[in-house]
Amino acid sequence: MVSGQLRADRANRPLSVFDMFRIGIGPSSSHTVGPMKAGHAFAALIAHEWPGRKLTRITIELFGSLGATGRGHWTDRAILLGLAGYRPDTVGIEAVDTIMDEVRQNNAIQLASYGRLSVDLDTDIVLSPRVRLPHHVNALTITAHSGDDRYSRTYYSVGGGFIMEDLSDDPAASPDVHGMATSESQAAHATRAPYPFSTAGELLALCAAKGMSISDIVWANEVAARDRSDVLHYISEIQAAMNDCIKAGISTEGVLPGGLGVRRRAASLYRELTESTKKDSLYGIDWVNLWALAVNEENAAGHRVVTAPTNGAAGIVPAVYTYYRLHVEDSDDDGARRFFLAATAIGALIKTNASIAGAEVGCQGEVGSASAMAAAGLAEALGGTPEQVENAAEIAMEHNLGLTCDPVGGLVQIPCIERNAIGAVKAINAARLALWGDGQHTVSFDAVIETMRQTGADMHSKYKETSEGGLAVNVVEC
């Protein structure tokens, strides 16, 4: 698994808040955001490697899960956007909505910094779902043609928008991590963290030895690599993007694209909640459901969301964070900051030691990871001890073990949208359960992460984002 490489690379610096929360577009971090970054990287690479070469066409091949559900996840569109020079965090919705029609009409794409190249959507984008490359089930190869000469690069999209580029001529060799990061963030990753950890046990030991909270540990690691103001600004950007996504979701009606006829529900639910005079004891849970639905309807529409830690599970952390800000009486900015820092620690541990990719371990790695991150963040913001925070994450992940990834029609809609609402409520309950206790529990978070990894390895491929099992074959597409 790719996680072994990540574990080695992060021995001295755990994954950062800049890694675990990224602004991008829907509907999938592994099938949309990662491939878009790959296309963007290839366009820059070809301009450097083949300067002045007359190119004739571009071809793309999608392997494994990308080949199986790439059309439904708009992987083809994402790669074309990347090749055209767009990035997930800055691309305009107009470009997202029009590029496929433009390419089909012209049988060509405007390759960033290179000019127009021929590409036929029907013949030059090849789907190979039965072919799995050595290192990960999400793989793609982009090839530039110049007469009889070809220049190819293979990329692996390993979840959460992370990609790896295979720079070896030996297909059995491990690919090199290629985060498509700016020089600033590359320098940040090269800076040794003052408090490195790669397991929850190590993290708790650091907290005990230093008298620090989990968020204190993460904060110290963040500001060792970047200016304090930069970290605070980024957290504020993430919070604002989540808020904007919720606002967009609760103000937009209609039918989601893709052919399933799934109607948006967040806008009507928002009206009902704001106009209703009937408020029972679980009224707050209705709002949590609303916020999660709003985000994931935006994600399903291909609009801007925060990968947290993936797009398919993007509604859980925003819903629980918003619950903290609006439904906890003494919530404040410091608590919100601690929420995201603690969530970062949990997401980093999962990604480093297992996976957050549905195509690799099923939805337990997406919704399960997001629920664990949100539970830990909430427990931290509410003043939990390190042991209680770790327990909150463990409870949330433990009760998502075995969750399959079986999107109907290959679209991130059924059951994904509702699953986020359930995952958000589960996170809140996990935090509350943990805070009622003293942090002592039988099953450690490390044990749950390893169990999730093993369960994912044992899980049949038809339940891992291929749309070949589960609800995907038992629900009639309309």
MOLIN-V723560 format. One record per helix or strand. SS is the DSSP state (H for helix, E for strand). FROM is the first residue (numbers start at 0). LEN is the number of residues. Records with the same first field share a line. If there is no record, write none. Layout:
SS->FROM-LEN, FROM-LEN
This chain:
H->2-7, 16-4, 28-21, 63-6, 74-9, 92-14, 182-8, 199-11, 213-12, 227-23, 265-10, 282-18, 313-14, 332-21, 357-4, 362-3, 366-15, 385-13, 407-3, 415-21, 444-14, 460-3, 470-4
E->21-4, 56-7, 107-4, 114-4, 124-4, 137-9, 148-11, 161-5, 175-2, 254-1, 262-1, 303-4, 404-1, 463-1
